[in-house]
């Protein structure tokens, strides 16, 4: 009685597997995965799809293998983009230092003259030869160097070269078109060296991120009594996601900590890929905080280690860490009544080149309606396309092993076989 359900379960598994597989037209059989596009539109219109984690994970060459086809197997042009890729380019202006002075016991003061402009500026990056520091900076703006208005009353700058961390030398402030900026660096014991500065202005877009929160293991490095480090390690397994940001959460009311981010292929050999700092503090009645570190997108890293340099402070309590990646969107012109399917999972496919990719920057993205991807299907008639020996490397090694065994056996038999007797003289 206990064995009767087994054939039924096997049949059920076969049915389930076949239900998640679909045949593709002959020319698309080398794509391993696909998903139907679900769009309920009564007229021709531009459509937009947010790619699912499955697509990102199963694409074998960073989405260069994406193809969109209709029911007849015709390739449909599309544009692949993310929110930060359509932001306006930033402008950078180099300022001239007009004053560089020091008030003992108070601050270093630097006045920077900027070109006259109608463009609103909101960020300044300083140049300094200082190697290890963490200082607070006040930024004020003026049109004539006589009447000053504070546009950022307190912001941190830092560099930790002893820890091989570049830190942060960029300050954001309230937008203005002032001709002069005044920096006060609150290093009281000596003059803080500033050799140059550039001011930035750029269009900001709201981040379009998706978040994942892996399970972290935690350890403390107390090898130095005055320099403790909290280590958090995570295994992202097979999630081939383009991580663009590491975010932190803690109830600690005020803090400032340097952070190092490392990755590894095997969980043994680690390489540092980025660093920065996280902080939270009150400036008057305003809460200032920065709880995320941006990365140049990291694709496919499996093992991650986050190191937080606590110095002489206690580790941050109840610390939560999450990863974020920018949502990828596929935009295309939908024809009412047509069925579409998105293909992916072909390591040999190169990124397509369509006319619409050059025209897209001038399109009004707000006119696109949201479509969706249906469940992922495996290609039932999948054609690997590689030679037999590449598709089955284990068979080659097995055959080689068998050949070695046969030769060894033959050699052993030859050694054990007695020599024939010599003929009589």
N, C-alpha and C positions, 0 to 999 in steps of 0.2 A: 504493500500500500504506500509506503514511504517513497518508492521509486517512481510511481506513476507521474507525479508532477514534473519530473525532470525533462522528458521530451517536450512537454508543454512549455516549460520555461525556455528551453532552447529555441523552440519555434517562435516564442514571443520575442526573444532577443533578436532573432533574424528579422522579424517583422519590424521591430523598433529600429534596427540598423538601416533597413531598406527605406523606412519612412524618413530618415534623415539624410538620404542620399538622392541625388538627381543626375540624370544624364545631361551632358552638355553637347552642343554642336561639335563636329569633328575638329574644327580649327581651335577650339577652346579646351580640349581635353587635357592639356598639360597644366591647367589650373586646378589645384587640389580642393579649393573651397569656393563656395558661392553663397549668396543670400538674396532672396527676392526683395525688390523695392516695393514697399506698401504705400501707395499714393491714391487717394480718393479725390480726384480733381476732375471737374466737369468741363474744363477747357485747357487749351495749350497755355503753359505758364512755366517760368523758371522754378525749379525745385531744388531743395537743399536737404542733404542727409548728414546727420552726425554719425561718424563711424563708431561702431561698438568696440569694446575691448577685444572681442574675438577677432575682429579684422586686424587690429594693431598687433595682436599676439601671433596670429597665423600668417601675416604677411612676412615673406622671407627676405625682403630687401628694402625695408623702410618705406613701404607703400608704393614703390616704383612699379609693382606688379598689379596695381589696381586697374581693372577694366570694367566698363559698363556696357552691357549689350541689351538689345531688345529681344523679343520673342523669336525673331527671325535669325538671331545670331549676329546682327549688324552691330559694329562697334559704335558707341555713342560718345562724342566728345564731352569732357567734363573739366572742371577746375577743382583742384585740391588745395585747400587753404586752411589756415587757422587765424584766430582773431589778431594775434600779434603781428602776423605777416602782412596785414592790410593797414597797419598804422602808418601815419605820415612820417617821413624820415625826419630825423632830428637835425637841428642846426647847432653848430658849435662856434663860439666866438672867443678869441683869446683876449684877455684883459691885460692892461698895462698897470703895473704896480706903481702907485704915486706916493705911497707912504708905507714904511715898514719900521715900526717903532716898538719899544718895550717900556711898560710901566712896571717897575719892580714891585713884586708882591701882589700884582693884579693881573695883567694880561699883556699879550703881544697884539698890536693893532696893525692891520694892513688895510689900506684903501686902494681899491681897484677901479680904474676907469675903463668903461666899455664903449664901443661904438654906439652912436645915436641910432635908435631904431624904434619902430612901432610894434615890434614883435614882443610878446610877453615872455619873459624869462622866469624860470622857476628852479633852476638847479645850478650849483657851482661845484667844480671839482678842483681841488688845490693840488699843487705839486710841492713836494717837500722831500729833502734827503733824510729826514728823521727815520730811524729804524724801528724803534719800539716805543709806542706811546698810546695813550687813550686820553683824549682831552675833549672838553666841552667848548662849543663855538657859538657865538652870537652873530647873526647877520643883520645888518641894517642897510637901508637904501636911501639915496639922496639924489636930487637933480642938480645940486649946486655945491655940495660938500659942507653946507652950513646947517641946513635943517635935515635931520636924520629921523627915519621911522624904522622901528625894529620889525623885520619881516620874518625872523626866526629867532626866538629868544634863547633857545638851548637845543643844540644838536651835537651828537658825538662824532668824532673822527678817530681813527685808530690804525695801527699797523703792528703786527706781532712777528717780526722776522725771526726771533729766537724759536718760534714755533712754526716757521715757514708758512705764515698766513699773511696775505697782503692787506687784510683789513679793509677799511672803508675810508675814503677821503672825499666823498661826495655828500653834499648837503642840499636838501630840498627846502625851499622857502616859498612864501606867498608870491604869486605871480605879480610882476611889475615890469615897467619899461624904464626904470631909473637908469641914469647915466653912470652912477657910482654905487659901488657896494663896499661896505665896511665890515671886515671880519675882526672879531676879538676872540683870541684863543686863550682860554683861561689856564695857562701854565704859569704859575706864580714865581717859580724859582729861577727861571732863565728865559731868554728870548727863544720862541719857537720859530724854526726856520721855514719860511715859505719863499719859494723861488719862482712861482708862476701860478696862474689860475685860468681856467676856461669856464665860460658860462654856457649852459645848454638851454634850448627851448625846443620842445617837441610835443606833438599831439599824443595824449594818453588815451588808451582804450581800456575799458573794463576787462579784467582777465576772464577768459573763457576756459576755466580749468575743470577737470574731473579729478576727484581725489580717491586715493586708496590708502588704507591704514593697515599695514602688515603687522604681524606679531613680532615684537622685538624682544630679544634677550638683553639683559643689562648687567654691567659689571663696573667696578670702580678701580681705577689705577691710582694707588696711594704711594707710589714709589718715592715721591718727594713730599716731605711734610708740608711744604708751602705751595704745592702745585698739584692739585688733585684733578683727575680727568674722569668724567662719566662716559662710558662707552655703551652704545646701543647697536646691536647687530640684528639684521633681518635678512631672510632668504625670500626673494621674490619668485622663486621657482621658475616656471616657464612663462611668466608674464613679460612679454617683449614690449614694454611700454616706454615711450620717450619721456622719461622723467625730466621735468623742467623746473621743479621747485620742491624744496623740503620745508614743511611748515611745522611750527611748534606751538604747544599750548601748555600753560602752567598758571596756577593761581597766585604765584609769587607777585606781590604788588610792585616791587621795584628791583631791577637787576640789569646787569650788562655782562654778557658772556660771549667769548669767542667760540666759534664752532669750526670743526674740520670735518669734511665729508670724504669718505674713501669707498672704493669699490674693489671687488675681487671676482675672478672667474671660478675659483675653487674654494674660497673661504679660508685660504691659508696665506697666499701672497696678496698684499694689499697695496693699492696705489692711491695717493691723494689726488682728487679731481677738482676740489673746490673748497672754499671756506668763506667765512664771513662772521657776522655777529648778530645776536638777537638781544633786544633790550626792551624795557618798559620803565617809564618814569613819569612823574607829574611835573608839569611846568605851569605853575600857577594853578588855575582850575582846569587846565587842559591835559589830557592824558596823551603822552607820546609813546608809541611803541612800534617795533619792527620785529615780527615773529616769523619771518620767512626768508629763506636764502634762495636766490634765483640761480639756475644752472644753465649752461649751454647744453641743450637737450642731450641726455644720455640714453642711448638706445640699448636695450637688451642686457644691461648689467644685472646679474643675478644676486650677488651678495653685496650688502651695503653695511657700512659702519659709520655711525655718527658719533663724533667725539666732542664733548662740551668741556671747555677748560674752565674749571671752577675757581682756580687760584686758591685763595685761603678761605673762600666762602663755602658754605654747605651746598650740596647738589640741589638743583631746582626740584621742588616737590611735585609729585603727581604729573610728571612731564609726559605729554602726548606728542607723538611724531607721526606725520603723515606725508605722503608723496603726492605730487600733483603733476598732471600732464595736460598740455593744451589740447582741447578738443579739435579733431580734424573734421572738416566739413567738405562734402562733395557737392558741387553745384552743377546743374545741367538743365538743358531745355527739355521739358517733358511735353510729349504729344499725347493729348487726351485719347484714351482707349488703348494705348500701348502698354505692354508689360515689360518690366526691366529687371535685370539681375546684375548684381555686383560680384565680380570675380576677384579672387586673390589667392596667394599661396603658390607662386611660381618663381623660384629663385633665379631663373635665367631671363626673366622678362625685364626689359629696361623701361625707364619712365617714358610715357608717350609725349608727343609734342602736338598740341592742337592750337588752332587759331584763337579759339575762345580764351585760352590762357593769357593772351596778350590784350584781349579786349576787356577782360573781366574787371580790371582796375577802374574802368569808367562806368561800370554797371551800378545800378542802385540795388544794393543787397536787400533792402527792405521789401522789395517786390516779390522775393522768392517765398514760396510756401514750404512748410516743413513736411517732408516725407520721412519714412522710417524704413529700417531694415527688418525683414522677417527673420525667422530662425535660420541659423547657419546649416548649410547642407554640404556633405562631402560629395565629391564627384564620383558617381557610380561607375562611369566608364573612363576613369582616370587613366591617362597614358603618361607614365613617368618621363619618357623621352630619353632617358639615359641608356647607355649600353648595358647589356645583361650583367656584365662583370661589375659595373658600378652600382647597379641596383641590388646586387646580391654579393657583396664582398665577403660575407662569411662563407659562402660556398667555395670561393676561390681558396681561402685559407684552409678550409676543410679538405679540399682536394689535395692541396699541397701537403697537408699533414699526413693524409693517407698515403701519398706517394713516398714520403720519407719513411713511414712505417714499413711499407712494402720493401723498399730498398734495404732498410735495416734488417728486416726479417731474412731477405735473400742473402745478405752478407753474413748473417749469423749462421744460416744453414750451410753456407759454403765453408765456413770455418769449422763446423762440427762434422762435416762429411769426411770420413777417413780417405786417405789417398789410396788408389788402387795398388795392389801388390806388384812388385817389380817382376818381370818375366825371368824364368830361370836362365842362368848363363849357359 
